[in-house]
Amino acid sequence: MESFADALAMVTALRPEEPVYCLRPRVLRESAAEFQRQFPGTVMYAVKCNDHPAVLAGLHAGGLRHFDVASLSEIEAVAALPGTVSHYMHPVKNRQAVELAYRRFGIRTFALDHEEELDKILAVTDGARDLTLVLRVDMPRFDSVCDLSGKFGAEVEAAPGLLRRIAATGNRAGLTFHVGSQCLDPGAYESALTICAGILARAGVSAPVIDVGGGFPAAYVGTAAPPLSAFVAAIRAGLARLPADPGRAVFCEPG
């Protein structure tokens, strides 16, 4: 891969007639390290955003070891990096993908948002009890550039029953959500976690894993995105609303 001092140097040297991708490994390393420094939990990169090997390598160099994967090709890409852990956070997967993820790649975390997906995962893994099964919950529309409400996620009313079913399998249960891509309102995370607190109260079971999803905004021309610290503060406030669980693991999925 060719290297240039900046974009102007690249254009001057190549004079491209087609679009060119420019990667900045140092920025990837620094961004990964800074996100991990601020977030009160484990950061897992959403590979679907950009699965280029150089991007994954740059994030890995920044200390990132956990990755949110949504396909077998993404799982294979992450597996090429040493010491990594993949979490299969797409809530809809075919049986072969679940089987290969579990048996060949050792993945133990799977997201789901309906009964049939839970039944599928349990059947393919022969009723495994070493899983973390994370229930994705649908959220109302928040202030985000790309609204994801209604695309994936169990309805809030159905979530307590599903969570009880997960807990009854003997596996570790979790809750996750997505506030929408390029979310511009830090308060959306606190609101979503407040909804999760209500689900946990109605379910009457614990959720040792909470994944606040993605949606963290990037700085684009014409977009006034709040700093990461504002989102972290809102997430901390939301987590404080959840029933106490000293061993709870907290995740996020920036892309």
Disulfide bonds with the S-S distance in Angstrom:
none
